[in-house]
Structure formats: structure tokens, C-alpha cells
Amino acid sequence: METILIALPPEDLAELRAAVETGEYETNGAALREALQEWRRNRERRRQQIERLGALWDEGVASGDAGPVDFDALQAEADVRLAALLDRS
């Protein structure tokens, strides 16, 4: 293992120390290792989402021309769908 020096804002350092003092983590390093693992998982999820978005984009392009689009009608439909989603929450 290699040791590195990092600078943390006071509020992050206080939260890290509190997690160790309460026994949530054995050491600062253990807490930071878990944070890095979560960071890696998030990066991988983001990479997969971007890959999926690219595939969907390619699929859409390959499907052909959609023809003319009525953006006002499209916006109205989006507003109705959003309102329905917000009403459910």
C-alpha cells in the first residue's frame, strides 16, 4: 500500500472522525476505502448509462426520419406526463 496526504474541508474531516469515533469504521482509512469503492461503483454505473444512451441514440438514428415534429404539442404532452408523475409522489 502507498500512503497519500489529502486535505479535507473541516466539515468533512469532522464527519469522518465522528464515523470512526462512533465505531462505524475502525479507521479513517477504512472509511475512505469504502468511499472510494462507492465512487468506483458510481463511475461504472455512469459509464454503463452513457453506453446505453449511445446505443439508444444509434437505434433512434437507424430507425429513420421521424418526419416533422410539433414541438408545442410535444411540450404539452411532456407537461401532462410530468404533472401526472408529480401527482403520484
BAFI-3210 file (N, C-alpha, C; in Angstrom, 3 decimals, decimal comma, padded with zeros to 6 digits):
// residues 89
n [1|2|3|4|5|6|7|8|9|10|11|12|13|14|15|16|17|18|19|20|21|22|23|24|25|26|27|28|29|30|31|32|33|34|35|36|37|38|39|40|41|42|43|44|45|46|47|48|49|50|51|52|53|54|55|56|57|58|59|60|61|62|63|64|65|66|67|68|69|70|71|72|73|74|75|76|77|78|79|80|81|82|83|84|85|86|87|88|89]
n.u [000,835|000,322|000,940|-000,884|-001,302|-004,054|-006,178|-008,907|-012,055|-013,082|-015,674|-016,028|-013,894|-014,599|-016,910|-015,860|-014,127|-016,029|-017,439|-015,522|-015,019|-017,491|-017,503|-018,406|-016,645|-013,431|-011,048|-009,826|-008,834|-010,245|-012,826|-012,417|-011,568|-013,945|-015,482|-014,112|-014,615|-017,367|-017,346|-016,055|-018,008|-020,098|-018,918|-018,692|-021,417|-022,253|-020,718|-021,869|-024,472|-024,035|-023,065|-025,359|-027,129|-025,862|-026,226|-029,016|-029,359|-028,066|-029,766|-032,115|-031,368|-030,880|-033,432|-034,680|-036,073|-038,131|-039,966|-041,854|-041,948|-044,125|-043,385|-044,689|-046,948|-045,596|-044,317|-046,566|-047,598|-045,479|-045,627|-048,105|-047,528|-045,482|-046,858|-048,632|-046,837|-045,803|-048,114|-048,460|-046,473]
n.v [-001,180|002,275|005,390|008,390|011,942|013,861|016,721|017,861|019,548|021,230|020,363|017,881|016,446|016,414|014,868|012,452|011,777|011,509|009,265|007,303|007,523|006,752|004,141|003,226|002,911|001,362|002,713|005,877|005,373|003,044|004,037|005,843|004,082|002,668|004,767|005,261|002,863|003,072|005,305|004,243|002,351|004,096|005,479|003,380|002,718|005,129|005,062|002,827|003,791|005,883|004,431|002,912|004,986|005,934|003,681|003,660|006,095|005,560|003,546|004,996|006,808|004,996|004,119|005,727|008,698|010,713|012,441|015,538|017,475|018,529|020,777|022,271|020,705|018,468|019,509|020,133|017,553|016,493|018,127|017,306|014,628|014,979|016,346|014,331|012,460|013,913|014,221|011,643|011,373]
n.w [000,000|-000,543|000,966|001,087|001,235|002,047|001,772|003,580|003,803|006,823|007,741|006,442|007,487|010,189|010,074|009,143|011,260|013,300|012,408|012,764|015,526|016,606|016,030|013,635|011,587|011,609|011,189|009,839|007,318|006,564|006,267|004,185|002,192|001,738|000,742|-001,638|-002,968|-003,395|-005,047|-007,266|-008,058|-008,730|-010,868|-012,700|-013,079|-014,246|-016,590|-017,829|-018,181|-019,971|-022,115|-022,709|-023,375|-025,668|-027,320|-027,526|-028,815|-031,272|-032,166|-032,483|-034,512|-036,564|-037,034|-038,800|-040,423|-038,467|-039,361|-039,583|-036,547|-034,035|-031,875|-029,921|-029,277|-028,380|-026,110|-024,581|-024,123|-022,633|-020,381|-019,303|-018,700|-016,803|-014,778|-014,013|-012,952|-010,796|-009,276|-008,360|-006,504]
ca.u [000,000|001,020|000,317|-001,007|-001,771|-005,178|-006,723|-010,364|-012,691|-013,334|-016,916|-015,803|-012,987|-015,373|-017,806|-015,006|-013,705|-017,201|-017,744|-014,537|-015,219|-018,711|-017,304|-018,934|-015,437|-012,313|-010,041|-010,107|-008,526|-011,333|-013,933|-012,047|-011,578|-015,339|-015,903|-013,530|-015,342|-018,641|-017,000|-015,815|-019,302|-020,817|-018,272|-019,068|-022,829|-022,317|-020,171|-022,882|-025,589|-023,606|-023,016|-026,749|-027,670|-025,294|-026,885|-030,366|-029,211|-027,786|-031,002|-033,036|-030,879|-031,048|-034,850|-035,141|-036,572|-039,407|-040,859|-041,965|-042,284|-044,849|-042,752|-045,673|-047,717|-044,669|-044,151|-047,829|-047,648|-044,479|-046,174|-049,159|-046,874|-044,782|-047,877|-049,125|-045,785|-045,740|-049,322|-048,300|-045,466]
ca.v [000,000|003,551|006,407|009,705|013,017|014,579|017,836|017,814|020,681|020,919|019,610|016,501|015,837|016,176|013,740|011,270|011,460|011,050|007,893|006,427|007,568|006,021|002,730|002,873|002,464|001,122|003,753|006,834|004,699|002,129|004,861|006,383|002,973|002,427|005,889|005,044|001,765|003,631|006,186|003,356|001,818|005,191|005,703|002,266|002,924|006,255|004,587|001,959|004,626|006,595|003,425|002,607|006,152|005,917|002,616|004,135|007,146|004,883|002,861|006,023|007,303|003,924|003,853|006,564|010,045|010,728|013,395|016,815|017,386|019,668|020,944|022,761|019,540|017,635|020,151|019,971|016,158|016,349|018,798|016,440|013,462|015,425|016,637|013,038|011,889|014,697|013,934|010,333|011,396]
ca.w [000,000|-000,577|001,798|000,459|002,105|001,441|002,546|003,632|004,471|008,233|007,959|006,009|008,458|011,410|009,812|009,074|012,624|014,055|011,976|013,397|016,981|016,975|015,718|012,314|010,875|012,513|010,969|008,767|006,056|006,225|005,777|002,876|001,229|001,365|-000,104|-002,965|-003,606|-003,860|-006,160|-008,419|-008,495|-009,392|-012,169|-013,584|-013,433|-015,177|-017,862|-018,421|-018,607|-021,177|-023,175|-023,062|-024,052|-027,016|-028,077|-027,822|-029,827|-032,534|-032,558|-032,962|-035,802|-037,545|-037,271|-039,907|-040,177|-037,750|-040,007|-038,865|-035,129|-033,479|-030,569|-028,940|-028,844|-027,626|-024,801|-023,848|-023,673|-021,574|-019,194|-018,754|-018,096|-015,598|-013,762|-013,526|-012,104|-009,564|-008,504|-007,730|-005,423]
c.u [000,875|000,242|000,274|-001,525|-002,906|-005,620|-008,238|-010,900|-013,033|-014,590|-016,767|-014,915|-013,733|-016,301|-017,025|-014,580|-014,858|-017,552|-016,779|-014,780|-016,447|-018,599|-017,874|-017,816|-014,320|-011,270|-010,522|-009,901|-009,638|-012,528|-013,638|-011,999|-013,005|-015,857|-015,351|-014,224|-016,678|-018,419|-016,768|-017,127|-020,100|-020,232|-018,659|-020,525|-022,974|-021,810|-021,195|-024,072|-025,245|-023,560|-024,433|-027,386|-027,157|-025,957|-028,306|-030,343|-028,995|-029,024|-032,011|-032,633|-031,130|-032,516|-035,422|-035,668|-037,942|-040,415|-040,937|-042,427|-042,972|-044,346|-043,714|-046,510|-046,849|-044,459|-045,409|-047,958|-046,668|-044,980|-047,235|-048,531|-046,155|-045,770|-048,419|-048,115|-045,720|-046,951|-049,208|-047,337|-045,906]
c.v [001,235|004,550|007,711|010,692|013,719|015,699|017,764|019,092|020,275|020,077|018,143|015,765|015,513|014,974|012,426|010,836|010,928|009,614|006,899|006,374|006,788|004,531|002,289|002,343|002,300|002,232|004,738|006,164|003,757|002,902|005,395|005,288|002,664|003,538|005,719|003,897|002,254|004,539|005,349|002,791|002,885|005,484|004,616|002,380|004,037|005,843|003,712|002,766|005,382|005,640|003,096|003,769|006,222|004,868|003,029|005,220|006,512|004,175|003,860|006,554|006,262|003,677|004,735|007,906|009,981|011,650|014,673|016,610|018,679|019,861|021,480|021,604|018,618|018,195|019,990|018,545|015,924|016,986|017,937|015,238|013,838|015,696|015,338|012,383|012,612|014,453|012,618|010,362|012,191]
c.w [000,000|000,273|001,019|001,499|001,376|002,377|002,449|004,267|005,912|008,466|007,523|007,005|009,755|011,231|009,756|010,474|013,467|013,687|012,615|014,908|017,427|016,654|014,387|011,419|011,886|012,423|009,908|007,410|005,616|005,661|004,384|001,820|000,774|000,447|-001,528|-003,696|-004,161|-005,061|-007,424|-008,960|-009,237|-010,769|-013,159|-014,013|-014,461|-016,550|-018,575|-018,932|-019,890|-022,366|-023,655|-023,807|-025,484|-027,895|-028,458|-028,893|-031,200|-033,063|-033,128|-034,324|-036,892|-037,892|-038,381|-039,453|-039,519|-038,416|-039,208|-037,420|-034,700|-032,044|-029,512|-028,397|-027,995|-026,218|-023,964|-023,305|-022,525|-020,277|-018,507|-018,054|-016,796|-014,467|-013,167|-012,612|-010,770|-008,672|-007,767|-006,549|-004,231]
res [m|e|t|i|l|i|a|l|p|p|e|d|l|a|e|l|r|a|a|v|e|t|g|e|y|e|t|n|g|a|a|l|r|e|a|l|q|e|w|r|r|n|r|e|r|r|r|q|q|i|e|r|l|g|a|l|w|d|e|g|v|a|s|g|d|a|g|p|v|d|f|d|a|l|q|a|e|a|d|v|r|l|a|a|l|l|d|r|s]
***
